[in-house]
Amino acid sequence: MTALDATTQVSLQAISVSKSFVSGHVQSTVLHDLTLNMCASELTLISGPSGCGKSTLLAILSGLQGADQGKVIALGQDLSLLNLRALERFRLLHTGFVFQGFNLFPALNALEQVELPLSYLGLSKTEARRRATESLEEVGLGPRMRLRPSELSGGEKQRVAIARALAKRPELLFADEPTSALDAANGQIIIDILHRIARTHGTTVLCVSHDPRLVGHADRVLSMEDGRILSDHRPTSLPTGSGYGTEEPSA
């Protein structure tokens, strides 16, 4: 593993994590004794072929699944010590999620999509509206926040999903195959946004993808195969982002 600088803030740790699934009489080990640290203000990409265990690792690191062995330390909290209610509370307060399928409600416009989860945080309607508007503007959708999903491109839908996660101001942001439904140009826009969130908000951003185009856009790349981390490296230089605004290629 790459040595950590003394000043680096470790925010997420997997310690000797293993996971298996049973189908009938067959037990398949998906993760083999993984140990790794992730840091604030960085976009970490876990890459590898389908079935290598990267999505299972993300689910365990985010508290959506439990490990069979080992433990996850998130923001100093051992997730294995939390009961179901406390774990749900932790995810609500500290984590954001972005998925391949956008998970948007057809009847709600972009602003309403982003406002909805903020109600669970106990925010006033005024504060929820302010945060939602601010997040949509940050991802370049200010002029399009009154549009419903059917009126948005695929790339714009994913930006709404990112804004929805960002509005919670999470310390940990998890993205599972966020670009796989998008073309190359829109995929670059999405990964650039995620990278900028890490840098400007001090967020730990963990992205899993089998898309090799994303490798050069991350601060750190973990390559997985057969439930093991084969390599851990930091690209020497990041490509200049394309930026993002109200115009983009259709997806």
TIRO-674667 format. One record per residue (C-alpha): residue number from 1; z, x, y; residue in three letters. Coordinates in Angstrom, 2 decimals. Each point is the difference from the previous one (the first is absolute). Layout:
N
PT    k       pz       px       py    r
PT  NUM        Z        X        Y  ALA
...
This chain:
251
PT    k       pz       px       py    r
PT    1     0.00     0.00     0.00  MET
PT    2    -0.55     1.02     3.59  THR
PT    3     3.11     1.50     1.57  ALA
PT    4     1.48    -2.06     2.81  LEU
PT    5     0.67     1.47     3.40  ASP
PT    6     3.66     0.08     0.97  ALA
PT    7    -0.66    -2.39     2.89  THR
PT    8    -1.90    -2.57    -2.12  THR
PT    9     1.71    -3.36    -0.34  GLN
PT   10    -0.15    -1.20    -3.60  VAL
PT   11     0.01    -3.79     0.03  SER
PT   12    -1.09    -0.93    -3.52  LEU
PT   13     0.77     1.74    -3.28  GLN
PT   14    -0.85    -0.56    -3.64  ALA
PT   15     2.33     1.86    -2.34  ILE
PT   16    -1.03     0.35    -3.67  SER
PT   17    -1.70    -3.41     0.02  VAL
PT   18    -1.52    -1.26    -3.25  SER
PT   19    -1.52    -3.39    -0.80  LYS
PT   20    -1.41    -1.54    -3.19  SER
PT   21    -1.48    -3.37    -0.88  PHE
PT   22     0.04    -1.70    -3.39  VAL
PT   23    -2.90    -2.05    -1.34  SER
PT   24     0.73    -1.41    -3.43  GLY
PT   25     1.30     2.92    -2.07  HIS
PT   26    -1.64     2.62     2.23  VAL
PT   27     1.92     1.77     2.75  GLN
PT   28    -2.06     1.77     2.67  SER
PT   29     1.61     2.45     2.39  THR
PT   30    -1.51    -0.42     3.45  VAL
PT   31     2.13     2.50     1.96  LEU
PT   32     1.38     3.23    -1.45  HIS
PT   33     3.16     1.41     1.60  ASP
PT   34    -1.34     0.12     3.59  LEU
PT   35     1.94     1.67     2.79  THR
PT   36    -1.31     0.12     3.57  LEU
PT   37     1.05    -0.26     3.64  ASN
PT   38    -1.82    -1.79     2.83  MET
PT   39     0.56     0.49     3.69  CYS
PT   40     0.14    -2.01     3.19  ALA
PT   41    -2.96     0.18     2.41  SER
PT   42    -2.43     0.79    -2.83  GLU
PT   43    -2.73    -1.83    -1.85  LEU
PT   44     0.26     0.92    -3.67  THR
PT   45    -2.93    -0.95    -2.21  LEU
PT   46     0.40    -0.39    -3.75  ILE
PT   47    -3.45     0.29    -1.52  SER
PT   48    -1.31    -0.22    -3.51  GLY
PT   49    -2.09    -2.12    -2.36  PRO
PT   50     0.80    -3.60    -0.85  SER
PT   51     2.81    -0.21    -2.53  GLY
PT   52     1.57     3.35     0.87  CYS
PT   53     3.30    -1.61     1.08  GLY
PT   54    -0.31     0.25     3.78  LYS
PT   55     0.49    -3.73     0.70  SER
PT   56     2.98    -0.09    -2.36  THR
PT   57     1.48     2.96     1.87  LEU
PT   58    -0.48    -1.78     3.33  LEU
PT   59     1.66    -3.14    -1.38  ALA
PT   60     3.02     2.00    -1.17  ILE
PT   61     0.28     1.98     3.24  LEU
PT   62    -0.11    -3.22     2.02  SER
PT   63     2.59    -1.77    -2.12  GLY
PT   64    -2.40    -2.59    -1.42  LEU
PT   65     0.60     1.36    -3.51  GLN
PT   66     2.83     1.91    -1.59  GLY
PT   67    -0.33     3.31    -1.81  ALA
PT   68     0.95     0.35    -3.65  ASP
PT   69     1.54     3.38     0.76  GLN
PT   70     0.75     1.90     3.19  GLY
PT   71     0.58    -1.42     3.44  LYS
PT   72    -1.54    -0.58     3.42  VAL
PT   73     1.80     0.96     3.19  ILE
PT   74    -1.46    -1.86     2.99  ALA
PT   75     1.41     0.73     3.47  LEU
PT   76     3.07     1.46    -1.70  GLY
PT   77     0.55    -3.09    -2.17  GLN
PT   78    -0.12     0.14    -3.79  ASP
PT   79    -2.09    -3.09    -0.78  LEU
PT   80     1.30    -0.18    -3.57  SER
PT   81     3.48    -0.83     1.36  LEU
PT   82    -1.20    -3.10     1.88  LEU
PT   83     0.10    -3.46    -1.54  ASN
PT   84    -3.05    -2.25     0.32  LEU
PT   85     1.13    -1.62     3.25  ARG
PT   86     0.90     3.32     1.63  ALA
PT   87    -3.32     1.48    -1.12  LEU
PT   88    -1.91    -2.90     1.54  GLU
PT   89     1.95     0.48     3.20  ARG
PT   90    -0.79     3.71     0.02  PHE
PT   91    -3.72    -0.68    -0.38  ARG
PT   92     0.09    -2.64     2.74  LEU
PT   93     1.71     2.27     2.52  LEU
PT   94    -1.51     3.39    -0.80  HIS
PT   95    -3.37    -0.32    -1.75  THR
PT   96    -3.50    -1.26     0.70  GLY
PT   97    -2.81    -0.63    -2.49  PHE
PT   98    -3.80     0.01     0.24  VAL
PT   99    -2.02    -1.09    -3.04  PHE
PT  100    -3.63     0.08    -1.07  GLN
PT  101    -0.38    -3.79     0.23  GLY
PT  102     1.27    -0.47     3.60  PHE
PT  103     2.26    -2.96    -1.04  ASN
PT  104    -0.74    -2.07     3.11  LEU
PT  105     0.49    -3.76     0.40  PHE
PT  106    -3.35    -1.75     0.64  PRO
PT  107     1.44    -2.55     2.46  ALA
PT  108     1.79     2.51     2.25  LEU
PT  109    -1.58     2.09     2.73  ASN
PT  110     0.66     3.75     0.20  ALA
PT  111     2.90    -0.38     2.42  LEU
PT  112     1.70    -2.61    -2.18  GLU
PT  113    -0.50     2.19    -3.10  GLN
PT  114     1.91     2.84     1.65  VAL
PT  115     2.71    -2.23     1.46  GLU
PT  116     0.84    -1.71    -3.28  LEU
PT  117     2.08     2.72    -1.74  PRO
PT  118     1.83     0.79     3.24  LEU
PT  119     1.78    -3.35    -0.22  SER
PT  120     1.89     1.33    -3.05  TYR
PT  121     1.40     2.80     2.16  LEU
PT  122     1.73    -2.51     2.25  GLY
PT  123    -2.10     0.81     3.06  LEU
PT  124    -0.44    -2.55     2.77  SER
PT  125    -3.44    -1.60     0.32  LYS
PT  126    -0.54     1.92     3.22  THR
PT  127     0.85     3.35    -1.56  GLU
PT  128    -2.06    -0.76    -3.12  ALA
PT  129    -3.01    -0.87     2.18  ARG
PT  130     0.44     3.20     2.03  ARG
PT  131     0.22     2.21    -3.10  ARG
PT  132    -2.93    -1.71    -1.69  ALA
PT  133    -2.19     0.33     3.07  THR
PT  134     0.98     3.64     0.44  GLU
PT  135    -0.80     0.83    -3.64  SER
PT  136    -3.38    -1.72     0.07  LEU
PT  137    -0.90     1.86     3.17  GLU
PT  138     1.04     3.27    -1.63  GLU
PT  139    -2.50    -0.52    -2.83  VAL
PT  140    -2.75    -0.99     2.43  GLY
PT  141     0.02    -3.77    -0.56  LEU
PT  142     1.44    -1.20     3.31  GLY
PT  143    -3.14    -1.96     0.98  PRO
PT  144    -0.30    -1.56    -3.48  ARG
PT  145     3.59    -1.06    -0.67  MET
PT  146    -0.81    -3.73     0.26  ARG
PT  147    -2.57     0.14    -2.82  LEU
PT  148     0.62    -1.16    -3.57  ARG
PT  149    -0.84     2.15    -3.05  PRO
PT  150    -3.33    -1.79    -0.54  SER
PT  151    -1.08     1.24     3.44  GLU
PT  152     0.96     3.64    -0.63  LEU
PT  153    -1.76     2.80    -1.88  SER
PT  154     1.63     1.67    -2.98  GLY
PT  155     1.05     2.96     2.10  GLY
PT  156     1.53    -2.29     2.61  GLU
PT  157     1.91    -1.93    -2.66  LYS
PT  158     1.51     3.23    -1.25  GLN
PT  159     0.98     0.92     3.56  ARG
PT  160     1.79    -3.35     0.30  VAL
PT  161     1.87     0.86    -3.20  ALA
PT  162     0.96     3.37     1.44  ILE
PT  163     1.14    -1.60     3.26  ALA
PT  164     2.13    -2.46    -2.01  ARG
PT  165     1.76     2.91    -1.71  ALA
PT  166     0.23     2.05     3.21  LEU
PT  167     1.62    -2.81     2.01  ALA
PT  168     3.11     0.29    -2.18  LYS
PT  169     0.36     3.62     1.20  ARG
PT  170     0.57     1.30    -3.53  PRO
PT  171     1.15     3.52    -0.71  GLU
PT  172    -1.97    -0.09    -3.27  LEU
PT  173    -3.56    -1.34    -0.22  LEU
PT  174    -1.72    -0.39    -3.39  PHE
PT  175    -3.75    -0.54    -0.36  ALA
PT  176    -1.52    -0.79    -3.41  ASP
PT  177    -3.77     0.61    -0.08  GLU
PT  178    -0.38    -1.12     3.64  PRO
PT  179    -3.65     1.07     0.31  THR
PT  180    -1.47    -0.85    -3.41  SER
PT  181    -1.51    -3.30     1.20  ALA
PT  182    -1.54     1.61     3.10  LEU
PT  183    -3.07     2.08     0.78  ASP
PT  184     0.32     3.66     0.99  ALA
PT  185     0.17    -0.57     3.77  ALA
PT  186     2.66    -2.70    -0.23  ASN
PT  187     1.91     2.03    -2.56  GLY
PT  188     0.18     2.90     2.44  GLN
PT  189     1.24    -2.29     2.77  ILE
PT  190     2.80    -1.28    -2.24  ILE
PT  191     1.16     3.44    -1.13  ILE
PT  192    -0.15     1.26     3.61  ASP
PT  193     2.26    -2.89     1.06  ILE
PT  194     2.48     0.74    -2.78  LEU
PT  195     0.05     3.66     0.96  HIS
PT  196     0.58    -0.84     3.64  ARG
PT  197     2.88    -2.31    -0.91  ILE
PT  198     1.67     2.85    -1.87  ALA
PT  199    -0.34     2.36     2.94  ARG
PT  200     0.83    -2.33     2.89  THR
PT  201     2.79    -2.04    -1.63  HIS
PT  202     1.56     2.67    -2.21  GLY
PT  203    -0.75    -2.21    -3.01  THR
PT  204    -0.21     1.23    -3.57  THR
PT  205    -3.39    -1.30    -1.14  VAL
PT  206    -0.82     0.10    -3.70  LEU
PT  207    -3.52    -0.99    -1.01  CYS
PT  208    -1.39    -0.17    -3.53  VAL
PT  209    -3.75     0.03    -0.54  SER
PT  210    -2.67     1.17    -2.41  HIS
PT  211    -2.40     0.32     2.95  ASP
PT  212    -0.83     3.74     0.37  PRO
PT  213    -1.17    -0.57     3.59  ARG
PT  214     3.61    -0.35     1.14  LEU
PT  215     1.19     3.40    -1.20  VAL
PT  216    -0.93     1.83     3.19  GLY
PT  217     1.77    -2.56     2.20  HIS
PT  218     3.53     0.47    -1.35  ALA
PT  219     2.74     2.43     0.99  ASP
PT  220     0.78     0.52    -3.66  ARG
PT  221    -1.87    -0.81    -3.20  VAL
PT  222     1.60    -0.48    -3.41  LEU
PT  223    -2.53    -0.10    -2.84  SER
PT  224     1.08    -1.94    -3.09  MET
PT  225    -1.33    -0.25    -3.52  GLU
PT  226     1.58    -1.58    -3.09  ASP
PT  227     3.29    -0.69     1.78  GLY
PT  228     0.51     3.54     1.25  ARG
PT  229    -0.55     1.71     3.35  ILE
PT  230    -2.60     2.71    -0.54  LEU
PT  231    -0.11     1.39     3.53  SER
PT  232     1.78    -0.31     3.34  ASP
PT  233    -1.81     1.38     3.03  HIS
PT  234    -0.47    -0.42     3.72  ARG
PT  235    -3.57    -0.02     1.36  PRO
PT  236    -0.47     2.90     2.40  THR
PT  237    -1.44    -2.23     2.71  SER
PT  238    -0.40    -3.70     0.54  LEU
PT  239    -3.38    -1.40     1.05  PRO
PT  240    -0.25    -1.52     3.44  THR
PT  241     0.63    -3.73    -0.25  GLY
PT  242    -2.67    -2.44     0.99  SER
PT  243     2.46    -1.97     2.08  GLY
PT  244     0.14    -3.75    -0.19  TYR
PT  245    -0.76    -2.79     2.38  GLY
PT  246    -1.30    -3.53     0.00  THR
PT  247    -3.39     1.01    -1.41  GLU
PT  248    -0.40     1.30    -3.52  GLU
PT  249    -2.45    -0.11    -2.86  PRO
PT  250     0.16    -3.17    -2.03  SER
PT  251     1.65     0.16    -3.38  ALA
